Structures are given as structure tokens and as C-alpha cells.
Amino acid sequence: MVLILDTRLEHSDTIRVNGMTSSQEHASAVQFGLDGATLYLALHGGGDATVLRVARVTGNVLGRQSLPEDSLTGLWPLRDGHTLVASGTTTLRFLPADLSNTGHRIAVCDEPITGVTAFGVRDRAYAVCGESTLVEIDRKLEIVVRSASLLPVDSSDGASCGAGGVATSRSGSIVYVLCRQTGMLLYIDRLTLTPFDSVDVGASGHDMVLVPGGRRAVITRPSANELVVVDLHDREVESRVHLEAPWSAAVGADGHHAYVTTRATQGPGLLLRVNLESSTVTGTTQALQGAFGITLWPSTASPRMRWN
């Protein structure tokens, strides 16, 4: 089931996906297609992972592709409108947007992928793996270009990054990596893949998303019960907003509001709207049972239509 809300968090629609083949299947990721009329769902449970393409209005399945991955952790439609990137445990798969075949699978790293951004410049994507590995991928050629360790030269103290979220600056010259273990947001030079600066945001960060325009980053810290807003240009924490167990975040195309899901220990969590200018919660509604993921449309890459 998928819940559709407007920007005021008022209920717009509830989609009951008609093509679920097993009661054990559940969604691990959800993403709007660039046309806003379709949704992509990553499912797992009871066998291979599956990607569905679903009509937003009717819930009818327009495309279905089973994949040999154990699970899928993320989906990203590329701005060309033709390609969907899906992340598995240690692999990325480049699927056709209509899910007509299983696409091209590439091995990214030996350790589990903990974060991906598919939107670097010059046809580049980036993934972070394991504790401290950053990998650069050529989206056009669909190959791994290079990788780099984010461990300090002297790592005798055992302090590893615990790499989590990854994103790129608007110009593409900087790759941002969220270190969950050390609590540092690293600034990585794209040309050398080496850190040159950092911001202390606090340990145990879970999700990171950049605000359109690239001025800010929003980071959830569920164990600390806070949402951290970072000024990326001034390289400092701008504000810390107290929220109960914030989990996933997305930022509207206007850049003024963050939409944040909370993870409840029992029962459904909440979906919150946070004003990034005033650092206040301006809307609250109940989410679905076990709902931790969120996707927005339009996004900074939307709308985009593809004609055959």
C-alpha cells in the first residue's frame, strides 16, 4: 500500500498495488517516476527481489521485473528518462525505465553498499561501501571507474568513517559523505577522491538529502532525536530540530520544507513537514504501519516525459 499526500500533508489518495503476488512481499524502496504518473517499488520477501512500475492513479502494475539480488535498498530514475538504477547488497543494476528486461548489473564493491547518489555531473554516480570506501561509477558506460579509502593515513586509533549517505555538490566538484560512526560530514575533492574538509554533525546519522540549489544538507539522527540542517557553503551546522526518531527525509523542489518520516517502536510512525527557514514543524500526519520511505514529486529532476 502507498499513501499519497499533498504538500500540506492532507490525504490525497491510497494506492493498493494490484500486482503483489505474495503476502510476504513488502516494499524496501519507493520512487516517483519522472512523469509523476508512475511509481517504482522495490519489493523483497519470499525469493528474488522485484521491481514494479505502478500507475499512480489506478494501482495497476505496468511493468514487473524479478532480479536475482537478495534485496534492493534504493531506486533512482536517471534524468534521461530511460534508465532506472537499483542498488542491491554489493551491486548496482541499470534497468530500462519500462522494466522490459533485467538491464546491466555491475559489481560495485566487496562490502555492502551503504549509500548511493546517481546524480553526479559528467555522467558520474557515487556509492559508499562498508566502513570507509567511496566508489565512482560511470553511468553512461555502466562501469566502476575507481575507488578510494576514506580511512585517515594514521588509523591506528581504529576510528573508521562508518560511511552512510553520499551526495554531490551542484557543480559536481565536491562529493559529500556522511560518516555515521565518527559523526563527520566529509567534503571530498572529486578529482582526487580525498577529503579536504568536514563538519561535525554528530554520530549515528541515518539519512542525508541535499536541498535544491546545494546550499544546505538535511540529516536525520534517529538515536539523537534530531534533524540536523547543515550550511554547506559556510561549512557549519545551521540548526538542530528536535524530532522523535526521524528516519527518512526528502526536500521539496522549492527548498523551503523537509518532509521527514519517524520510526515508531510500536504502531505507525509520523510524517512531518519541517520549515527549514524557521526550523519548526509546520505539519504532522500519521504514516502507514512500518512506513519508513518517502518520495516527492515534482523533484528537482521533474517533470520529464519520454516519448517512444
C-alpha positions as a Markdown table, in Angstrom:
| # | Residue | x | y | z |
|---|---|---|---|---|
| 1 | Met | 0.0 | 0.0 | 0.0 |
| 2 | Val | 1.2 | 3.5 | -0.8 |
| 3 | Leu | -0.1 | 6.7 | 0.7 |
| 4 | Ile | -0.3 | 9.8 | -1.5 |
| 5 | Leu | -0.3 | 13.2 | 0.3 |
| 6 | Asp | -0.2 | 16.8 | -0.9 |
| 7 | Thr | 2.3 | 19.3 | 0.4 |
| 8 | Arg | 0.0 | 20.2 | 3.3 |
| 9 | Leu | 0.1 | 16.6 | 4.4 |
| 10 | Glu | -3.5 | 16.2 | 3.6 |
| 11 | His | -4.6 | 12.8 | 2.3 |
| 12 | Ser | -4.9 | 12.7 | -1.5 |
| 13 | Asp | -5.1 | 9.0 | -2.4 |
| 14 | Thr | -4.2 | 5.5 | -1.2 |
| 15 | Ile | -2.8 | 3.1 | -3.7 |
| 16 | Arg | -3.4 | -0.6 | -3.3 |
| 17 | Val | -0.9 | -2.3 | -5.7 |
| 18 | Asn | -2.9 | -4.9 | -7.7 |
| 19 | Gly | 0.1 | -6.9 | -8.8 |
| 20 | Met | 1.6 | -8.1 | -5.5 |
| 21 | Thr | 2.0 | -11.8 | -5.9 |
| 22 | Ser | 2.7 | -12.8 | -2.3 |
| 23 | Ser | 1.5 | -11.6 | 1.1 |
| 24 | Gln | 5.2 | -11.9 | 2.2 |
| 25 | Glu | 6.3 | -9.2 | -0.3 |
| 26 | His | 6.9 | -5.8 | 1.1 |
| 27 | Ala | 8.5 | -2.6 | -0.3 |
| 28 | Ser | 12.0 | -1.7 | 0.6 |
| 29 | Ala | 12.1 | 1.5 | -1.6 |
| 30 | Val | 9.6 | 3.7 | -3.4 |
| 31 | Gln | 10.3 | 6.3 | -6.1 |
| 32 | Phe | 8.2 | 8.5 | -8.3 |
| 33 | Gly | 8.8 | 8.2 | -12.0 |
| 34 | Leu | 9.9 | 11.5 | -13.6 |
| 35 | Asp | 6.4 | 11.9 | -15.2 |
| 36 | Gly | 4.7 | 11.9 | -11.8 |
| 37 | Ala | 2.1 | 9.4 | -13.1 |
| 38 | Thr | 4.0 | 6.3 | -12.2 |
| 39 | Leu | 5.7 | 4.9 | -9.1 |
| 40 | Tyr | 8.5 | 2.4 | -8.8 |
| 41 | Leu | 8.5 | -0.1 | -5.9 |
| 42 | Ala | 11.4 | -2.3 | -4.8 |
| 43 | Leu | 10.0 | -5.5 | -3.2 |
| 44 | His | 11.5 | -8.4 | -1.4 |
| 45 | Gly | 10.4 | -11.4 | 0.5 |
| 46 | Gly | 9.8 | -15.0 | -0.5 |
| 47 | Gly | 12.5 | -15.2 | -3.1 |
| 48 | Asp | 14.2 | -12.9 | -5.6 |
| 49 | Ala | 13.9 | -9.1 | -5.4 |
| 50 | Thr | 11.4 | -7.5 | -7.6 |
| 51 | Val | 10.9 | -4.0 | -9.1 |
| 52 | Leu | 7.3 | -2.9 | -10.0 |
| 53 | Arg | 6.2 | 0.1 | -12.2 |
| 54 | Val | 2.8 | 1.1 | -11.0 |
| 55 | Ala | 0.2 | 3.5 | -12.3 |
| 56 | Arg | -0.2 | 6.2 | -9.6 |
| 57 | Val | -4.0 | 6.6 | -10.2 |
| 58 | Thr | -5.2 | 3.0 | -10.5 |
| 59 | Gly | -2.5 | 1.0 | -8.8 |
| 60 | Asn | -2.3 | -1.3 | -11.8 |
| 61 | Val | 1.2 | -2.8 | -12.4 |
| 62 | Leu | 2.5 | -1.5 | -15.8 |
| 63 | Gly | 5.8 | -3.4 | -15.5 |
| 64 | Arg | 7.4 | -6.1 | -13.3 |
| 65 | Gln | 10.9 | -7.4 | -13.3 |
| 66 | Ser | 12.3 | -10.1 | -11.0 |
| 67 | Leu | 16.0 | -9.8 | -10.2 |
| 68 | Pro | 18.5 | -12.3 | -8.6 |
| 69 | Glu | 19.6 | -9.8 | -5.9 |
| 70 | Asp | 18.9 | -10.8 | -2.3 |
| 71 | Ser | 17.3 | -7.4 | -1.7 |
| 72 | Leu | 17.1 | -3.9 | -3.2 |
| 73 | Thr | 17.8 | -0.9 | -1.0 |
| 74 | Gly | 17.2 | 2.0 | -3.4 |
| 75 | Leu | 15.8 | 3.2 | -6.7 |
| 76 | Trp | 16.8 | 6.3 | -8.8 |
| 77 | Pro | 15.3 | 7.2 | -12.2 |
| 78 | Leu | 18.0 | 9.0 | -14.2 |
| 79 | Arg | 17.3 | 12.3 | -15.7 |
| 80 | Asp | 17.4 | 10.8 | -19.3 |
| 81 | Gly | 14.0 | 9.3 | -18.6 |
| 82 | His | 15.1 | 6.0 | -20.0 |
| 83 | Thr | 17.0 | 4.4 | -17.1 |
| 84 | Leu | 16.3 | 3.2 | -13.5 |
| 85 | Val | 19.2 | 2.5 | -11.2 |
| 86 | Ala | 18.6 | -0.1 | -8.4 |
| 87 | Ser | 21.0 | -0.8 | -5.6 |
| 88 | Gly | 21.5 | -4.4 | -4.3 |
| 89 | Thr | 23.7 | -5.5 | -1.5 |
| 90 | Thr | 27.0 | -5.1 | -3.3 |
| 91 | Thr | 25.8 | -4.3 | -6.9 |
| 92 | Leu | 24.1 | -1.7 | -9.0 |
| 93 | Arg | 21.7 | -2.6 | -11.8 |
| 94 | Phe | 20.8 | -0.2 | -14.7 |
| 95 | Leu | 17.3 | -1.1 | -15.8 |
| 96 | Pro | 15.2 | 0.2 | -18.7 |
| 97 | Ala | 12.5 | 2.5 | -17.4 |
| 98 | Asp | 9.8 | 0.3 | -18.8 |
| 99 | Leu | 11.3 | -2.7 | -17.0 |
| 100 | Ser | 11.3 | -4.7 | -20.2 |
| 101 | Asn | 14.5 | -6.6 | -19.2 |
| 102 | Thr | 16.8 | -7.1 | -16.3 |
| 103 | Gly | 19.3 | -4.5 | -17.5 |
| 104 | His | 23.0 | -4.4 | -16.8 |
| 105 | Arg | 24.4 | -5.4 | -13.4 |
| 106 | Ile | 27.8 | -4.2 | -12.2 |
| 107 | Ala | 29.6 | -5.3 | -9.0 |
| 108 | Val | 30.5 | -2.1 | -7.1 |
| 109 | Cys | 32.4 | -3.4 | -4.1 |
| 110 | Asp | 33.0 | -6.4 | -1.8 |
| 111 | Glu | 31.3 | -4.9 | 1.2 |
| 112 | Pro | 27.6 | -3.9 | 1.4 |
| 113 | Ile | 26.6 | -0.7 | -0.2 |
| 114 | Thr | 25.5 | 1.9 | 2.4 |
| 115 | Gly | 24.7 | 4.8 | 0.2 |
| 116 | Val | 24.3 | 5.9 | -3.5 |
| 117 | Thr | 23.9 | 9.1 | -5.4 |
| 118 | Ala | 23.1 | 8.7 | -9.1 |
| 119 | Phe | 23.3 | 12.4 | -9.9 |
| 120 | Gly | 26.9 | 13.4 | -10.2 |
| 121 | Val | 28.0 | 15.6 | -13.1 |
| 122 | Arg | 29.9 | 14.3 | -16.2 |
| 123 | Asp | 27.8 | 11.0 | -16.1 |
| 124 | Arg | 29.2 | 10.1 | -12.7 |
| 125 | Ala | 27.5 | 8.3 | -9.9 |
| 126 | Tyr | 29.0 | 7.6 | -6.4 |
| 127 | Ala | 28.5 | 4.8 | -3.9 |
| 128 | Val | 29.8 | 4.3 | -0.4 |
| 129 | Cys | 30.5 | 0.7 | 0.8 |
| 130 | Gly | 31.3 | -0.9 | 4.1 |
| 131 | Glu | 33.0 | 1.3 | 6.6 |
| 132 | Ser | 35.2 | 3.6 | 4.5 |
| 133 | Thr | 35.1 | 3.0 | 0.8 |
| 134 | Leu | 34.0 | 5.6 | -1.8 |
| 135 | Val | 33.4 | 4.3 | -5.4 |
| 136 | Glu | 33.0 | 6.3 | -8.6 |
| 137 | Ile | 30.8 | 4.9 | -11.4 |
| 138 | Asp | 30.4 | 6.0 | -15.0 |
| 139 | Arg | 26.6 | 6.0 | -15.6 |
| 140 | Lys | 26.9 | 6.2 | -19.3 |
| 141 | Leu | 29.4 | 3.3 | -19.7 |
| 142 | Glu | 27.9 | 1.5 | -16.6 |
| 143 | Ile | 31.3 | 0.6 | -15.2 |
| 144 | Val | 33.2 | 1.2 | -12.0 |
| 145 | Val | 35.9 | 3.9 | -12.7 |
| 146 | Arg | 37.8 | 3.9 | -9.4 |
| 147 | Ser | 37.6 | 3.6 | -5.6 |
| 148 | Ala | 39.2 | 5.3 | -2.6 |
| 149 | Ser | 39.5 | 4.6 | 1.1 |
| 150 | Leu | 38.2 | 7.3 | 3.4 |
| 151 | Leu | 40.3 | 6.0 | 6.3 |
| 152 | Pro | 42.9 | 8.5 | 7.6 |
| 153 | Val | 46.5 | 7.8 | 6.9 |
| 154 | Asp | 47.1 | 7.1 | 10.5 |
| 155 | Ser | 44.1 | 5.0 | 11.5 |
| 156 | Ser | 45.7 | 3.3 | 14.5 |
| 157 | Asp | 43.1 | 4.6 | 16.8 |
| 158 | Gly | 40.5 | 2.4 | 14.9 |
| 159 | Ala | 38.3 | 5.4 | 14.0 |
| 160 | Ser | 36.6 | 4.5 | 10.7 |
| 161 | Cys | 34.1 | 6.6 | 8.9 |
| 162 | Gly | 31.1 | 4.2 | 9.0 |
| 163 | Ala | 30.1 | 5.6 | 5.6 |
| 164 | Gly | 26.4 | 6.2 | 5.1 |
| 165 | Gly | 24.9 | 8.9 | 2.9 |
| 166 | Val | 26.6 | 10.3 | -0.2 |
| 167 | Ala | 25.7 | 13.3 | -2.4 |
| 168 | Thr | 27.4 | 15.7 | -4.8 |
| 169 | Ser | 27.5 | 19.5 | -4.9 |
| 170 | Arg | 25.6 | 21.3 | -7.7 |
| 171 | Ser | 28.8 | 22.0 | -9.6 |
| 172 | Gly | 29.9 | 18.4 | -9.1 |
| 173 | Ser | 33.3 | 19.4 | -7.8 |
| 174 | Ile | 32.6 | 18.1 | -4.2 |
| 175 | Val | 31.3 | 14.7 | -3.1 |
| 176 | Tyr | 29.7 | 14.7 | 0.4 |
| 177 | Val | 30.0 | 11.6 | 2.5 |
| 178 | Leu | 28.2 | 11.2 | 5.8 |
| 179 | Cys | 30.2 | 9.2 | 8.4 |
| 180 | Arg | 27.8 | 7.6 | 10.8 |
| 181 | Gln | 30.5 | 6.4 | 13.2 |
| 182 | Thr | 32.6 | 9.5 | 13.6 |
| 183 | Gly | 29.7 | 11.9 | 13.0 |
| 184 | Met | 31.6 | 13.9 | 10.4 |
| 185 | Leu | 30.2 | 15.1 | 7.1 |
| 186 | Leu | 33.2 | 14.8 | 4.8 |
| 187 | Tyr | 34.0 | 17.1 | 1.8 |
| 188 | Ile | 35.7 | 15.0 | -0.9 |
| 189 | Asp | 37.5 | 16.5 | -3.8 |
| 190 | Arg | 36.0 | 14.9 | -6.9 |
| 191 | Leu | 39.3 | 14.9 | -8.9 |
| 192 | Thr | 41.4 | 13.1 | -6.2 |
| 193 | Leu | 38.6 | 11.4 | -4.1 |
| 194 | Thr | 40.4 | 12.7 | -0.9 |
| 195 | Pro | 38.8 | 14.6 | 2.0 |
| 196 | Phe | 39.8 | 18.3 | 2.3 |
| 197 | Asp | 37.3 | 19.5 | 5.0 |
| 198 | Ser | 34.5 | 18.3 | 7.3 |
| 199 | Val | 31.6 | 19.4 | 9.5 |
| 200 | Asp | 30.8 | 17.7 | 12.8 |
| 201 | Val | 27.1 | 16.8 | 12.6 |
| 202 | Gly | 27.1 | 14.1 | 15.4 |
| 203 | Ala | 27.3 | 10.3 | 15.3 |
| 204 | Ser | 24.6 | 7.8 | 14.1 |
| 205 | Gly | 23.3 | 9.9 | 11.2 |
| 206 | His | 21.0 | 7.8 | 9.1 |
| 207 | Asp | 19.7 | 9.7 | 6.0 |
| 208 | Met | 21.1 | 12.7 | 4.2 |
| 209 | Val | 19.5 | 14.8 | 1.4 |
| 210 | Leu | 20.6 | 18.0 | -0.2 |
| 211 | Val | 18.3 | 21.0 | -0.5 |
| 212 | Pro | 17.8 | 22.1 | -4.2 |
| 213 | Gly | 20.4 | 24.6 | -5.1 |
| 214 | Gly | 23.0 | 22.8 | -3.0 |
| 215 | Arg | 23.2 | 25.4 | -0.2 |
| 216 | Arg | 22.1 | 23.0 | 2.6 |
| 217 | Ala | 22.1 | 19.4 | 3.6 |
| 218 | Val | 19.4 | 17.8 | 5.9 |
| 219 | Ile | 20.5 | 14.8 | 8.0 |
| 220 | Thr | 18.4 | 12.6 | 10.3 |
| 221 | Arg | 19.8 | 11.3 | 13.5 |
| 222 | Pro | 17.1 | 8.9 | 15.0 |
| 223 | Ser | 19.1 | 7.9 | 18.1 |
| 224 | Ala | 19.7 | 11.5 | 19.0 |
| 225 | Asn | 16.1 | 12.5 | 18.1 |
| 226 | Glu | 17.1 | 15.3 | 15.9 |
| 227 | Leu | 17.2 | 16.6 | 12.4 |
| 228 | Val | 20.4 | 18.4 | 11.5 |
| 229 | Val | 20.5 | 21.2 | 8.9 |
| 230 | Val | 24.0 | 22.0 | 7.6 |
| 231 | Asp | 25.1 | 25.1 | 5.7 |
| 232 | Leu | 27.3 | 23.5 | 3.1 |
| 233 | His | 28.8 | 26.8 | 2.0 |
| 234 | Asp | 29.8 | 28.1 | 5.4 |
| 235 | Arg | 30.6 | 24.5 | 6.5 |
| 236 | Glu | 28.8 | 24.6 | 9.8 |
| 237 | Val | 25.6 | 23.3 | 11.4 |
| 238 | Glu | 22.9 | 25.8 | 10.9 |
| 239 | Ser | 20.3 | 24.3 | 13.2 |
| 240 | Arg | 19.2 | 21.2 | 15.1 |
| 241 | Val | 15.5 | 20.4 | 15.2 |
| 242 | His | 14.2 | 18.1 | 17.9 |
| 243 | Leu | 12.1 | 15.3 | 16.4 |
| 244 | Glu | 11.2 | 11.9 | 17.8 |
| 245 | Ala | 13.3 | 9.2 | 15.9 |
| 246 | Pro | 13.5 | 10.9 | 12.5 |
| 247 | Trp | 14.3 | 8.3 | 9.8 |
| 248 | Ser | 14.0 | 9.2 | 6.1 |
| 249 | Ala | 13.9 | 12.7 | 4.7 |
| 250 | Ala | 13.1 | 14.4 | 1.4 |
| 251 | Val | 13.1 | 18.1 | 0.5 |
| 252 | Gly | 10.5 | 19.8 | -1.7 |
| 253 | Ala | 11.6 | 21.3 | -5.0 |
| 254 | Asp | 11.2 | 24.9 | -3.6 |
| 255 | Gly | 13.8 | 24.1 | -1.0 |
| 256 | His | 11.7 | 25.5 | 1.9 |
| 257 | His | 10.4 | 22.4 | 3.5 |
| 258 | Ala | 11.8 | 19.0 | 4.5 |
| 259 | Tyr | 9.4 | 16.0 | 4.8 |
| 260 | Val | 10.5 | 13.5 | 7.4 |
| 261 | Thr | 9.3 | 10.1 | 8.4 |
| 262 | Thr | 9.7 | 9.0 | 12.0 |
| 263 | Arg | 10.3 | 5.4 | 13.1 |
| 264 | Ala | 8.0 | 4.2 | 15.9 |
| 265 | Thr | 8.8 | 1.2 | 18.1 |
| 266 | Gln | 5.2 | 0.2 | 18.0 |
| 267 | Gly | 2.4 | 1.1 | 15.6 |
| 268 | Pro | 2.7 | 3.5 | 12.6 |
| 269 | Gly | 5.2 | 6.4 | 12.7 |
| 270 | Leu | 4.6 | 10.0 | 11.7 |
| 271 | Leu | 5.2 | 12.1 | 8.6 |
| 272 | Leu | 6.3 | 15.6 | 9.5 |
| 273 | Arg | 6.8 | 18.8 | 7.5 |
| 274 | Val | 9.7 | 21.0 | 8.7 |
| 275 | Asn | 10.1 | 24.6 | 7.7 |
| 276 | Leu | 13.9 | 24.9 | 7.0 |
| 277 | Glu | 13.9 | 28.7 | 7.5 |
| 278 | Ser | 12.4 | 28.7 | 10.9 |
| 279 | Ser | 13.4 | 25.2 | 12.0 |
| 280 | Thr | 9.9 | 24.4 | 13.1 |
| 281 | Val | 7.4 | 21.6 | 12.5 |
| 282 | Thr | 4.6 | 23.0 | 10.5 |
| 283 | Gly | 2.6 | 19.8 | 9.7 |
| 284 | Thr | 2.1 | 16.3 | 11.1 |
| 285 | Thr | 0.2 | 13.3 | 9.9 |
| 286 | Gln | 0.2 | 9.6 | 10.7 |
| 287 | Ala | 2.1 | 7.3 | 8.3 |
| 288 | Leu | 1.3 | 3.7 | 7.3 |
| 289 | Gln | 2.3 | 0.9 | 9.6 |
| 290 | Gly | 6.0 | 0.2 | 9.1 |
| 291 | Ala | 6.4 | 3.1 | 6.5 |
| 292 | Phe | 9.9 | 4.5 | 6.6 |
| 293 | Gly | 10.5 | 5.6 | 3.0 |
| 294 | Ile | 9.3 | 8.8 | 1.3 |
| 295 | Thr | 9.4 | 10.1 | -2.3 |
| 296 | Leu | 8.4 | 13.5 | -3.6 |
| 297 | Trp | 7.1 | 14.7 | -7.0 |
| 298 | Pro | 7.9 | 17.0 | -8.5 |
| 299 | Ser | 11.6 | 16.8 | -7.6 |
| 300 | Thr | 14.5 | 18.9 | -8.9 |
| 301 | Ala | 14.6 | 16.5 | -11.9 |
| 302 | Ser | 10.9 | 16.6 | -12.6 |
| 303 | Pro | 8.8 | 16.7 | -14.6 |
| 304 | Arg | 10.3 | 14.8 | -17.5 |
| 305 | Met | 8.3 | 12.9 | -20.1 |
| 306 | Arg | 9.6 | 10.2 | -22.5 |
| 307 | Trp | 8.0 | 9.7 | -26.0 |
| 308 | Asn | 8.5 | 6.5 | -28.0 |
